[in-house]
Amino acid sequence: MSELERLYEEIQPKIYAFFYIKTSDKSAAEDLTHDVFYEAIKGIHSFAGKSSLQTWVFSIAKNVLRKYYRSKKYATGLHEKLTHDVPELPSSPEDVYMMKEGHVNLLQRISSLDEVQKEIITLRLYGELSFKEIGELINKSENYVRVTFHRAKLRLQKEMGLNHE
């Protein structure tokens, strides 16, 4: 296996998870992940080595996501979700309990954070980037990223009733 293949297998799931969290759409996440690696291969000559390759690929991912958000495809999909995917209210206490549990609840809580916290949480949990790499991506210090992550994590734990203090 070549170095490029090994790197792809390591980074691709993280990029996919990043897009899936941001778009909540499996198909869009797959397409955007493909676009990122296409752009990375096309622009590998411009990689200067000032950051890790993973950080460089995530910076491409952020740009691809911005482009996607500006596209008509995103606007149409968002309009469709807002008009057709109205969540059903739980019909029993058991359903209420199930809705509060697990991944769905966490994703809802993450989406309620401000944009910077959401970005840091997403890159850290789903992108598995270091605090330093996240800082490079969002042009903030490593310490700022650590503190913001910690505060957001505490807020999420409190909202989900997970405080064990």
N, C-alpha and C positions, 0 to 999 in steps of 0.2 A: 504494500500500500504506500502510495506516495505521500509526501508531507502535506501536499494540498488536499488530498482526500481525507487524511486524518484530521486536518484542521476543519474541513467542511463538516465531517461527522460530529466534531466537538461543538462547533458554533451553531450549526443549522437548527437544532432543537431549541436553542435559546432565542434565536431570531424569530422562529415560528411562534414560540410562546409569547414573546414581546408583541408581535402583531396580533395574535389571537386575543390577548388581554386588551389591546387598544381598539380592536375592531369588533370583537365578539362575533366574528364571522370566519368559519373554518376555511371557506373557499377564498375569501379575501386574504387571509393570513398565508395560505399556501402560495397565492399569486404574488403577494408582496415579498415573501421570502425568496421566491424564485427571482424576482426583480433585483433584490439586494445582491444576490450572488452573481447575477449577470453583470450588474454594475461593478462589482468588486473585481471580477475577472477582466472586464473591459478596462478598468482603471488601475490595475495592480501596479503599473509602471509609476503611478503617482504616489504610491505608498512610500513615505520618506523614513519610516521607522521611528518617528518622534513619539509614538505611542505603541501599545501592543496591537497586533493584527486584529484581535477581537474588538478592541476599542474603535479601531478604524472601520471595521465592518458595521459596528453599531452606529457609528456616525452616518454611514451610508444608509442604514435602516431608518434613522430619524429623518433624513432627507427624503427618502422614498415615502415614508408615512406622511410627511408634510405635503408632498406632491399628491398623494392619494386623497388627503383631506380636501385639497383644492379641486379635485376632479368631480365631474358630473356623476360618475359612478357612485362615489361616496354619498353625495347629496341625495341621489335617488334612493339608495339603500337606506339612508337614515330616515328619509321621509316615509318610506315603506314600513320600517320598523316602528316609527312613532304612530302611524295610523292603523297598522294591522296587528302588531304584537303587544296588545294591551294585556298585561299580566292578569291572570285569573286570581281572584281572592280565594284563600284557602277555605275549604268547606268544613273542616273539622279541626279540633285541637291538635290531632296527630299531624295534620298537614301543616299547621302553623309551626309546630316543632321541627318538622323536616325542613321547612323553608329557612329556619334560623340556623340550621346546621350546615357545616361543611363549606365547600368551595363557593357555592353560589352566594352565600352570605358574605364571605370574604371579598369576593369581587364587587358586590354592591357597596360594601364599606370602603373599599379602595377607591371606587368611582366617586365617593362623596368627598374625598380629600381634595385640597387645592392642587393646581396643576403641577407645581414643583414637587410636592409630596408624592403625588401619584406617579410622576416620572421616576423619582428616586426609588420608591417601593417596587415599581414594575421592573426597573432595571436590576435591582438588587435581588428580588425574589425569583423573577422569571428569566431575566437575562443572566443571572448569576455573575454579575460584574462586581469587581472590588469597589470600595468606596473611592479609591483614587481614580479608577477608570470612569466611574460615574461623574466625579468632579470634573474630569477632563471633558466629558461629553456635554455637561451643562454649564461649563465655565464658572464653577464654584470651587472653593477649597475642599480638600478631603475632610477637614474637620466640620465644615458646614454640612456636608453630605451626611456624615456620621450623626450629627446632632439632629438634623431634620428627619433622618430615618428613625432614630430612636424615639423622637417625639411622635411621629406618625404611628409607629408600632404601638406605643403606649396608648394612643388614642384609639386605635383599632381594637386593642385588647379590652379597653374599658367599654367601648361600644358593644363588643360581642360578649361582654360579661365574663372575660377570662382573667380578671385581676385575681391573683393568688396571694396578695399581700395581706 
